[in-house]
Amino acid sequence: MKKKKIAVFASGEGTNALQLMKHFKSHPHIQIGLIVTNYSRAGVVKHAEEHNIPFAVINKSLLANNSYMQSLLNLYDVDYIILAGFLLLIPPFLVKNFDQKMINIHPALLPKYGGKGMYGLNVHQAVIAAGETETGITIHYVNEMYDKGKVIFQDRCKVDKKDTAEKLAKKVQELEHKHLPEWSEKLIMQMRYL
């Protein structure tokens, strides 16, 4: 049986993408076949190069171009998409074509602190400003709206009075690194047998 291929979409440093690369490096049934980014100088490009994984740099108009995206994903035989810090809104045709085969990780407990502009330190600053005592991560299916897809999994951590947005980001990132690879594997392995 051929391996399931993942495309990881990322816009930034790519720390979650890197955890996925390490996790699936010698997996018998799953491999990362493509990295997609909208920023040519993103850290994720360097990780892709170091791991010999092909990458594509796209912009908003290419992402919205159905035939371009389908050709790109078909070229690399992509079965599953993981958004790991990807900041552009996924177009409806891609949501439809990868229904239940595209997940996102968000650095807060959705439905709180989601939506347009809620990424990176913006999220953690909002959590602290609201006086929350806990925050965490949400892994969810992707639909046509930012952070509105069906929740698959959440994990929590405490917000201490002394936490800065940067400190909170580190705590949340630990949860992301722990759970995104294992949940990705679980969901893709389930899909293999459907």
C-alpha positions as a LaTeX table, in Angstrom:
\begin{tabular}{lrrr}
\hline
Residue & $x$ (\AA) & $y$ (\AA) & $z$ (\AA) \\
\hline
Met1 & 0.00 & 0.00 & 0.00 \\
Lys2 & 1.44 & 3.36 & $-0.96$ \\
Lys3 & 2.27 & 5.94 & 1.67 \\
Lys4 & $-0.20$ & 8.72 & 2.45 \\
Lys5 & 1.32 & 12.06 & 1.51 \\
Ile6 & 0.92 & 15.24 & 3.57 \\
Ala7 & 1.27 & 18.81 & 2.39 \\
Val8 & 2.14 & 21.13 & 5.28 \\
Phe9 & 1.11 & 24.77 & 4.80 \\
Ala10 & 3.09 & 27.24 & 6.96 \\
Ser11 & 3.83 & 30.97 & 6.88 \\
Gly12 & 6.45 & 31.47 & 9.57 \\
Glu13 & 9.34 & 29.87 & 11.41 \\
Gly14 & 7.86 & 26.44 & 10.87 \\
Thr15 & 8.46 & 24.94 & 14.31 \\
Asn16 & 5.31 & 22.81 & 14.05 \\
Ala17 & 6.23 & 21.82 & 10.50 \\
Leu18 & 9.66 & 20.78 & 11.78 \\
Gln19 & 8.08 & 18.56 & 14.47 \\
Leu20 & 5.96 & 16.94 & 11.75 \\
Met21 & 9.04 & 16.40 & 9.55 \\
Lys22 & 10.86 & 14.68 & 12.41 \\
His23 & 7.81 & 12.61 & 13.41 \\
Phe24 & 7.12 & 11.26 & 9.92 \\
Lys25 & 10.76 & 10.98 & 8.78 \\
Ser26 & 10.79 & 7.18 & 8.73 \\
His27 & 7.09 & 6.44 & 9.16 \\
Pro28 & 6.08 & 3.28 & 7.29 \\
His29 & 2.73 & 4.63 & 6.03 \\
Ile30 & 2.87 & 8.45 & 6.00 \\
Gln31 & 5.31 & 10.99 & 4.60 \\
Ile32 & 5.47 & 14.74 & 4.17 \\
Gly33 & 5.52 & 15.22 & 0.42 \\
Leu34 & 5.34 & 19.01 & 0.14 \\
Ile35 & 5.70 & 22.23 & 2.11 \\
Val36 & 3.60 & 25.19 & 0.94 \\
Thr37 & 4.35 & 28.71 & 2.15 \\
Asn38 & 3.29 & 32.22 & 1.22 \\
Tyr39 & 6.57 & 33.78 & 2.35 \\
Ser40 & 9.83 & 32.94 & 0.55 \\
Arg41 & 11.97 & 33.88 & 3.56 \\
Ala42 & 9.90 & 31.84 & 6.06 \\
Gly43 & 11.90 & 29.62 & 8.40 \\
Val44 & 9.88 & 26.65 & 7.18 \\
Val45 & 11.69 & 26.85 & 3.80 \\
Lys46 & 15.02 & 26.21 & 5.55 \\
His47 & 13.55 & 23.21 & 7.39 \\
Ala48 & 12.19 & 21.82 & 4.11 \\
Glu49 & 15.60 & 22.16 & 2.45 \\
Glu50 & 17.37 & 20.49 & 5.39 \\
His51 & 14.94 & 17.57 & 5.23 \\
Asn52 & 14.97 & 17.31 & 1.41 \\
Ile53 & 11.26 & 18.02 & 1.18 \\
Pro54 & 10.03 & 19.91 & $-1.90$ \\
Phe55 & 8.45 & 23.30 & $-1.22$ \\
Ala56 & 6.32 & 25.77 & $-3.14$ \\
Val57 & 6.05 & 29.50 & $-2.50$ \\
Ile58 & 2.60 & 30.82 & $-3.37$ \\
Asn59 & 0.72 & 34.10 & $-2.99$ \\
Lys60 & $-2.95$ & 34.89 & $-2.42$ \\
Ser61 & $-3.85$ & 34.77 & $-6.11$ \\
Leu62 & $-2.13$ & 31.41 & $-6.67$ \\
Leu63 & $-3.88$ & 30.00 & $-3.60$ \\
Ala64 & $-7.20$ & 31.15 & $-5.05$ \\
Asn65 & $-6.40$ & 29.59 & $-8.44$ \\
Asn66 & $-8.17$ & 26.24 & $-8.50$ \\
Ser67 & $-6.30$ & 24.72 & $-11.45$ \\
Tyr68 & $-2.89$ & 25.84 & $-10.14$ \\
Met69 & $-3.48$ & 24.46 & $-6.64$ \\
Gln70 & $-4.97$ & 21.20 & $-7.91$ \\
Ser71 & $-2.03$ & 20.70 & $-10.28$ \\
Leu72 & 0.47 & 21.43 & $-7.50$ \\
Leu73 & $-1.16$ & 19.05 & $-5.02$ \\
Asn74 & $-1.67$ & 16.35 & $-7.68$ \\
Leu75 & 1.96 & 16.64 & $-8.77$ \\
Tyr76 & 3.04 & 15.69 & $-5.25$ \\
Asp77 & 0.23 & 13.16 & $-4.82$ \\
Val78 & $-1.11$ & 14.95 & $-1.71$ \\
Asp79 & $-3.74$ & 13.07 & 0.32 \\
Tyr80 & $-3.91$ & 15.28 & 3.39 \\
Ile81 & $-3.22$ & 18.92 & 4.30 \\
Ile82 & $-2.01$ & 20.19 & 7.68 \\
Leu83 & $-2.06$ & 23.93 & 8.34 \\
Ala84 & 0.73 & 24.71 & 10.80 \\
Gly85 & 0.77 & 28.48 & 11.19 \\
Phe86 & $-0.55$ & 29.30 & 7.70 \\
Leu87 & $-2.03$ & 32.80 & 7.65 \\
Leu88 & $-4.02$ & 32.91 & 4.41 \\
Leu89 & $-7.68$ & 31.90 & 4.27 \\
Ile90 & $-8.17$ & 28.57 & 2.50 \\
Pro91 & $-10.43$ & 28.93 & $-0.58$ \\
Pro92 & $-13.73$ & 27.01 & $-0.72$ \\
Phe93 & $-12.66$ & 24.67 & $-3.57$ \\
Leu94 & $-9.73$ & 23.40 & $-1.47$ \\
Val95 & $-11.94$ & 22.97 & 1.61 \\
Lys96 & $-14.37$ & 20.93 & $-0.52$ \\
Asn97 & $-11.67$ & 18.80 & $-2.19$ \\
Phe98 & $-10.01$ & 18.03 & 1.16 \\
Asp99 & $-13.17$ & 17.67 & 3.23 \\
Gln100 & $-12.20$ & 15.95 & 6.51 \\
Lys101 & $-8.64$ & 15.73 & 5.13 \\
Met102 & $-7.39$ & 19.15 & 6.18 \\
Ile103 & $-6.66$ & 20.20 & 9.76 \\
Asn104 & $-5.35$ & 23.32 & 11.45 \\
Ile105 & $-3.71$ & 23.94 & 14.80 \\
His106 & $-4.68$ & 27.13 & 16.63 \\
Pro107 & $-2.84$ & 28.53 & 19.69 \\
Ala108 & $-5.96$ & 29.12 & 21.84 \\
Leu109 & $-9.06$ & 27.33 & 23.06 \\
Leu110 & $-11.51$ & 27.93 & 20.24 \\
Pro111 & $-14.13$ & 29.33 & 19.83 \\
Lys112 & $-12.37$ & 32.00 & 21.94 \\
Tyr113 & $-9.54$ & 34.02 & 20.37 \\
Gly114 & $-9.98$ & 32.82 & 16.81 \\
Gly115 & $-10.66$ & 34.54 & 13.52 \\
Lys116 & $-8.88$ & 36.96 & 11.24 \\
Gly117 & $-5.79$ & 38.54 & 12.80 \\
Met118 & $-5.74$ & 36.05 & 15.66 \\
Tyr119 & $-2.34$ & 34.45 & 15.22 \\
Gly120 & 1.03 & 34.46 & 16.97 \\
Leu121 & 1.49 & 36.90 & 19.83 \\
Asn122 & $-1.83$ & 38.63 & 19.00 \\
Val123 & $-3.64$ & 35.61 & 20.44 \\
His124 & $-1.59$ & 35.44 & 23.64 \\
Gln125 & $-1.86$ & 39.21 & 24.22 \\
Ala126 & $-5.65$ & 38.96 & 23.88 \\
Val127 & $-5.78$ & 36.02 & 26.33 \\
Ile128 & $-3.74$ & 37.96 & 28.93 \\
Ala129 & $-5.71$ & 41.20 & 28.38 \\
Ala130 & $-8.97$ & 39.32 & 29.02 \\
Gly131 & $-7.65$ & 37.98 & 32.34 \\
Glu132 & $-8.03$ & 34.32 & 31.34 \\
Thr133 & $-6.68$ & 31.76 & 33.81 \\
Glu134 & $-6.13$ & 29.10 & 31.16 \\
Thr135 & $-5.40$ & 28.83 & 27.47 \\
Gly136 & $-4.21$ & 26.06 & 25.20 \\
Ile137 & $-4.41$ & 24.63 & 21.71 \\
Thr138 & $-7.16$ & 23.52 & 19.36 \\
Ile139 & $-6.76$ & 21.07 & 16.50 \\
His140 & $-9.72$ & 21.37 & 14.16 \\
Tyr141 & $-10.95$ & 20.54 & 10.66 \\
Val142 & $-10.70$ & 23.42 & 8.21 \\
Asn143 & $-13.77$ & 25.05 & 6.69 \\
Glu144 & $-14.30$ & 28.29 & 4.72 \\
Met145 & $-13.91$ & 30.57 & 7.76 \\
Tyr146 & $-10.90$ & 31.26 & 9.95 \\
Asp147 & $-10.88$ & 28.89 & 12.96 \\
Lys148 & $-14.53$ & 27.82 & 12.65 \\
Gly149 & $-14.15$ & 24.17 & 11.63 \\
Lys150 & $-15.23$ & 21.26 & 13.84 \\
Val151 & $-12.96$ & 20.84 & 16.88 \\
Ile152 & $-11.06$ & 17.54 & 17.02 \\
Phe153 & $-8.90$ & 18.00 & 20.12 \\
Gln154 & $-7.98$ & 20.59 & 22.76 \\
Asp155 & $-5.37$ & 20.69 & 25.51 \\
Arg156 & $-4.92$ & 23.33 & 28.19 \\
Cys157 & $-2.26$ & 25.11 & 30.18 \\
Lys158 & $-2.44$ & 27.68 & 33.00 \\
Val159 & $-2.04$ & 31.39 & 32.46 \\
Asp160 & 0.00 & 32.75 & 35.37 \\
Lys161 & $-0.28$ & 36.36 & 36.52 \\
Lys162 & 3.38 & 36.92 & 35.59 \\
Asp163 & 3.04 & 35.49 & 32.07 \\
Thr164 & 3.95 & 37.74 & 29.18 \\
Ala165 & 2.66 & 37.00 & 25.68 \\
Glu166 & 6.11 & 35.53 & 24.87 \\
Lys167 & 6.09 & 33.24 & 27.94 \\
Leu168 & 2.58 & 32.09 & 27.13 \\
Ala169 & 3.58 & 31.44 & 23.52 \\
Lys170 & 6.30 & 29.05 & 24.75 \\
Lys171 & 3.86 & 27.11 & 26.95 \\
Val172 & 1.34 & 26.83 & 24.13 \\
Gln173 & 4.03 & 25.85 & 21.62 \\
Glu174 & 5.03 & 22.93 & 23.85 \\
Leu175 & 1.46 & 21.65 & 23.63 \\
Glu176 & 1.45 & 22.14 & 19.85 \\
His177 & 4.69 & 20.22 & 19.39 \\
Lys178 & 3.44 & 17.41 & 21.62 \\
His179 & 0.00 & 16.94 & 20.07 \\
Leu180 & 0.06 & 17.98 & 16.40 \\
Pro181 & 2.26 & 15.10 & 15.15 \\
Glu182 & 0.40 & 12.42 & 17.13 \\
Trp183 & $-3.07$ & 13.68 & 16.15 \\
Ser184 & $-2.04$ & 14.06 & 12.52 \\
Glu185 & $-0.85$ & 10.47 & 12.53 \\
Lys186 & $-4.00$ & 9.22 & 14.24 \\
Leu187 & $-6.34$ & 10.98 & 11.79 \\
Ile188 & $-4.39$ & 9.94 & 8.69 \\
Met189 & $-4.11$ & 6.34 & 9.84 \\
Gln190 & $-7.89$ & 6.26 & 10.40 \\
Met191 & $-8.36$ & 7.62 & 6.87 \\
Arg192 & $-6.12$ & 4.86 & 5.45 \\
Tyr193 & $-8.60$ & 2.21 & 6.46 \\
Leu194 & $-11.79$ & 3.99 & 5.40 \\
\hline
\end{tabular}
